[in-house]
Amino acid sequence: MTKNTAPFFGREYELGVLHNLFNKRSASLVICRGRRRIGKSTLIQKFGAESDVFVQFQGLPPRKGGTAREQLDAFSEQLSRQTTVPRVGIDSWDKAFFLLGGQVKKEARTVILFDEISWMAADAPDFAGYLKIAWDTLFTSFPSLVLVLCGSVSSWIEKNILNNTGFVGRVSVTLTLEQLPLHTCNRFWGPRTERVSSYEKLRFLAVCGGVPRYLKEVVPAEDTALTVRRLCFTPDGMLFNEFEQIFHDIFSRRADIYRTIAETLSDAPCSQSQIAALMDKERSGYLGACLSDLELSGFIRKFDIGTLGYRNRSRLHQYRIIDNYLRFYLKYVAPLAVKIRQGLYRDAGLESVIPWDTVLGIQFETLVINNLITVLRLLQIDPVSVLRAGPYMQRVTNRTQACQVDLLIETRHTVFVGEIKCRRAIGADVIDEVAEKMARLRPPAGKTMRPFLVCEGAVGADVAAGRFFDRIITFADMLAATV
């Protein structure tokens, strides 16, 4: 049996949901999904460490020539290391599950983790069927058992578990792990967090976002530029090699098409039709399925970007990258890959390599959008009252002018118009910019419009005076806010 005692930040809500399962009088089947490195395994290990018995199994990473038998052999090896079962040859998942079930004790609070389940099921078309039989006839007889199915290939889980009629009514909880909120990210700077400026933290978060595994690379006593150079611009840097690994592990033989879609979106958000045109492909169900896979994997998100009014339904959507690491790699690391492998950037000053002003603009916007709940709290908006929230684009019509809003939040009575800015100095021109947008907007009759600013940088006296923006939220405010 294994237990994880490593430092752990955040995920209080998810842990509460999991702990509550032990208050039931029946076995629980749990789905845990999210992008690679988001902390799925660590979360379940933390939960399992507080149980009586914790057993975990992980599938072998996909590789050319890999077989179902190799996955079964790996399962047998892991079972023998964690239980009293000797290592034996297993020729089917049916036997594997029932061998595991024989080790569970009815009186013990037990957590079993099947990690990277899609890898385990590789080349085994009957895997989900055998698992369903084992759940119905064996695992459900243990009232204190929590069986967790965990994976980065969310499309496999969707197809084989969540949308499989055989598992209807059997899943107790589905957890989709998002990036950590900013106030939790802030904790990775430890006791030095008060001495490290919000701008320096932003430079790291602009590269890595709220991905826990990447945040573990924070060195509080080291300048962020040195950390980023070491991680991204050296041949052995973790984040230099990360992209190819995660895309291969998640998307396997189809990795190239997913990479092309991501590259297309790295320049600007696009509709599905725009993506198809830029890729010189037909808009098709296959492209739509690929976009859905990228969204389920936590790399992109589809936003309804038009039509105000809660009675209206917009057909205008755009996809945008919401993973800061993915976009940073594609825009600023991949083009230099050959030289990085030659070690030419090992000692380079990043100020001459990375156009930080450009980088921070869009990456800061993504961080803010990913931390919408924090923004709502700082604006004192009840999340339940929100009708829509996200980037907004008003199209040209006979009655309206073109208008883009970084973050528009609509409630029943109010439209909050948000501008997101990262500049060294934020002057009065931002007021003119937002005022122009508000003049072009056409909200439903009777709704109040309230402008707000989310920013990193020195706010000028004219802006800070409060004569225009109803609320100014700084990045430091977001780092300090709890939700």
N, C-alpha and C positions, 0 to 999 in steps of 0.2 A: 504494500500500500504506500502511496506517495502523498506527501503534503507539502504545499508551497508556503514558505514563510518570508518571501521577498517583500520589500516595501510595496504598498498598494495605495493608490490615490483614486478617489472618486467612486462612481458606480454605486452610490448609496441606494438609489431607487431600485436598481436591478437586484442588488443583494437582498433588499427587503422583500421583493417579489419572490425570490428563490427561497428565502428562509421561511416564508409563509406556507410553502408547500408542505413542510413538515407538520403543520397544524391540521392537515387533511388526514383522513383515515383510509386513504387509497394511494396507490402508486401514481407517479406523475411522469408524463412524457414532455420534455422541454426541447424547444428548438432555439438555438443561439446562432445568429448569423451576423455577418459584417465583413468589411474588407480585411485583407491580411494586415497583421500588426495592430489591429484595433483593440486587442486585449480580450478576445473571447476565451481563449484557454486560461489566461490568468484569472479572469473573473470566476470561471467554474472551479479552478484550483483553489481560489480563495474561499468559495462557498464549500467546496469539498473538504477543506482543511478543518472546517467547523462541524463536520459530520462524524459519525462513528467509523465509517468505512468509506474510503475514496479509492476508486480504481479508474484508470484512464487508459485509453487505447488511441493510437494515432495511425492513420493510413500512411503508406509509403508515398512520397511525392511522385507525381507522374513522370514517366520516362519512356523513351522509345524501347519497345520490347518487353515492358513490364507485363506481368500476368496476374490473374486472380489468385493463383496458387501462392505467389510471393506475398500477396496481401494476407492470405490465411496463415502463412508461416510466421509473418510478423505479428499477427494477432496472437498466435500460440505462444510465441516467445514473450510477449508482453504479459500475457496471462500468467505464465509460469513464474515470471519475476515478481508479480504482485500478489499471488495467492499460493496455496499449497498444491495446486495442480502441477504435475510434472509436464515438461514439454513433450507434447505428442503431436503426431501428424493429424491435421484436420483437412478433410477433403471437401467440406461444404460449409456455407455460413449457417445452415440449419444446425449442424452439429456444434459449430463455434458458439452460437448463442445459447444453446442448451447446456453446454459445458460451463459457460460463464454463469448461467442462472443457478447451477448447482452450488456455487460458492456464496450465494446471497443468503443471509440469515434474516428471518422474519422480524426479530426483535431489534435489529440494528438499523439505525438511520444510515442509509447507504446511498452514495452518489456514484453513478457510473457515467463516464464521459467517453463518447465516441467522437474523437476529434478529427477534423478534415474527413468527414464521412464520405464525401464524394470520391476521395482517393481510395478509401477502403472498398467502395463499391465498384471501382474501375474494373471493367471486363467481367462483371458479375451481374447480368441483367435481372436475376432473381433475388438480388440482395434485399431490396425493399419488401418483397413478398415474404421472404423468410423472417425479416425483422418484424413484420406485422404479425405473423403467426406466433413468434416467440413472445411478443408483447401480450397478445391475447391469451395465450395458453400457459405462460410461465411468469413473466415479469409482473403482471398485474396481481399475482398472488402475494406479493410482498408490499404491505401497506406503507412501509417507511422507505420505499425505493424512489429515487429520482433518477431517471435515465435522460441524459442530455445528448442531443444530436447537434454537433457543432460543425460549421463549415464556412469557408470563404466563397465557395461556388454556390451562391444563393440560388442561382437558376436550377441547380440540381435539387436542392431542398424544396423549391417551389413545385417542381414537376413531380418528384418522387415521394414527397411527404405531404406538404401542405395542400397540394391539388390532387392528391391521390385519394380516390374514393375509399380505398382500404383503410386510410388513417382518419377518416372523418369522425369527429367527436372524441378522438383519442389524445390529441395534443392539449395539454393543460395551459402551457405558456409559450408564447413566441417572443423572443427578445431579439431586437435588431440594434446592435451597438453602433452608436454614432461617435463622432470625434468628441473628445473630452471638452467640456465647457471651459472658457478662458480662466475662470477663477480656480479651476482645478489645475489647468496648465501652469498657472502661476506658482503652484506649490513645488514644482520641479526645480525652482531656483533655491529652495531650502531657506536657511537662515539669512542668506544674502539677498533675498527677494526685495527687501526695502531699499537696498543700495543699487540695484540694477534698474536702470531707467526703463520706462514703458517702451521707448523707441528701440532700445537694444533687444528687449524681449520680442518686439514686433518683428525685427529682422530674422530672428530664429523661427518664430511662428509662421511668418510669411513663406518660409521654405518647407516647414514640416507640418503645419497645421496642428490639430489636436490629437494626433496619432500617438498613443502611449509609448509604443516601442521606440519611436523617434525621439520623443521627449526624454526618454531615459539617457539619451546621448548628451543632454545639457551638461555643460561643465560650468558651474556658477562662477568659478574664479577665472574663467577664460573668456576673452573677448569673443562675441558672437561671430565676428568675421573669421576668426581662426577656426572656430568649431565648424562653420559651414564649409570652409575650404577643406578641412580635413575629411569631412563626411562626403562632400560632393565632387571635389576637384582633385582627388588623388586616386591612383589606380586601384588601391585597396580600400577606398572609402565605402562605408556601408551604403550610403545613399547613391553613390555612383553605380553600384552594382545591383541595387535594389529593384530598379524598374524591370529589367529583363527577367529577373527571378519571379516577381509577383505576377507579371503578365503571363509568363509561361506556366506557372503553377496553377493559376486560376483558369486561364483560357486555353491552355495546352496548344493543340494543333491549329486553333483558329486565332492565335494571338495577333497575327499580322493585321487582320481586319479590325480588331479592337484598337490596336495601336493607331491605325490610320484614322479611325473615328476620333480618337482622343487628340491626335495631332490637328485634325480639322477644327476641333473645338478650342484648341489652345490659343488661337488668335482672338476669337470672339464667340459669344453665344450664337447658336443657329437653330433654326427650325429643322424638322426632319427633311423637308424639301430642299432647304439650303445645303444641308449635309450631303444629300444625295447628289446635288448638282456639283458641289465642290469636289466630291469623290468621283465624279463622272459615272455614277451608277443610277439605276432606276430606284425610285422610292418603292420599297417592297416590304413584304412581311418579314423577310430575312433581315433587312436593315433595322426594322422596328424591333425585332427580337434581340439584335445585338445591342441596340440602345437600351432596351429593358435590362439586359444582362449587366451592362455597365452601371446602370442606375441601382440595380439590386446589389451590386458589388461595392457601392458607396463612392464611386468615382465621379459620376455626373448626376444631375437632377433636372427633371422637367418642371418648368414653371409656366403657369398660366399668366401671361404678361399683358393681357388687354381686357377691356370692358369693365368699367366700374359699375357698382350696383349689385347687391346680393341676389337680385332676381335675374340678373343676366348671366349667361353662360358663355364664356369666351372659347372660341375654337382656335385662338392664336396661342401657340406654345413655343417655347424655346428650350433647348438643352444647353446647360452650361456646366463646366467643370467646377465641382465644389471641393475637390481635393487639392490642397495647395502644393503638396509634394509632386503630384502628377503633372500639374501645369509648369511648376518651376523646372522640373527635370526636362520636359519636352522643349521648353522655350530657351533655357539658359545652360543646361548641362549637355544634352544630347548633341547639339551642334558642335561641341568642343570635344566629343568623346575620343576621337583619334589622338588629339594632342594630350588629353588627360591620361590616356593609357601610356603615352610616352613620358609621363612625369613632368610635362612642361609647365604645369600650373601648381606644382607642389609648393613652391615658395612665392607664388604670385600674390600681389596685393589685390584683394577682391574688389576694392573700389575701382580698379581699372578693368575688371572683368565683368562685374555685374552692374547694370544701370539701376541702382537701388531706387531712385525716384520713380522709374517706370515700373519696376518689380512691385514695389510696395503699394502702388495705386490699386491695381486689380486684386492683388493678394489680400490686402487689407479689406477690400470690399467683400471678398469671399469669407474671410474670418467673421465679419459682422453678420452676414447673412446666415452663416452656420450657427451663430449665437443669438438667434432671434428671440429666444425666451428671455435672455438677459436684457436685450433692448426693450422688450415689452415691460419687464419689471422696472427698469429705470425710467420708462415713460409712464409708469403706473397704469398700464393697460391690462385689464383682465384678459388672459389668453382665451377664455371661453367666449368673449365678445368679438373676437377677430373673425371677420368674414373672409378676408384674403390678406396675404402678406408676402412680399417678395419684390423682385425687380418688376418694373412696369414700363410698358411701351404703348403710347397712344399713337395710333396710325392716322395718316392724313385722310380726311373725308371731306364731304361738302360742308360739314359743320365743325370739324376739329382740325387742329394743326398737329404736326409731329411733336412728340414730347417723350423723353425718357427720364424715369425716376429711379435712382439707385435702390431705394427701399420704400415701397408704398405699403402702408398698413391701413386697411379699411375696416371700420366697425359700423354698427347700424347707424350711428349719428355723425361719425367723424371720419375724415380722410387725413391721415398723417403722412406728410410728404417728407421723406428722409433723404438727406444728402450725405454721402460718405466721402470724406476727404483725408488724404494723408499727404501733408506738405510740411516743409520746415516752417513756413509762415502762412497762416490762413487769414487773408485780408478781406476787405469789404466786397471784393468782386464776387465772393461766394454768395453774398446776399442778392446781388443783381442776378446771378445765375439761377438761384432758386426762385426768386420772384418772377422771372420770365417763365419758368416751368409752371408755376402755379397759375399764371395768367393764361397759359395754353390749356391747362387741364379742364375737363368738363365733368365734374363729379355730379352725382344725382342731386336733384333739387332738394334744398333744405339741409344739406350736409355741411358741417364746418370743416375748413381746411386748416391744418396746423403744421407748420414747418418745423423740422428738427434737424440737428446736425450731429453726426457721429464723426469724430476726428482724432487724428494724432498729429501734433504739431503746435506751434505757438499761435494761439488765437489772438487776433488783433483786437484792439480796444473797441472799435466800432462793432465788431461781431459779438464780443463778450458782453457788451452793454445790455443785451437782451431786448433790444427794440424790435428785432425781427423774429429770430428763432424762439419758439416757445420752450425749447429744451436743447441744451448743448451737452452731449455725452462724449467724454474723452475716452481714449483707449485705456487709460489708467482706471477710470470708473468701471469699465467692463472687466478688467482684470481683478478688481477688488470686489465686484458684486457677486453675491451668492444667490442661487435660485432654488 
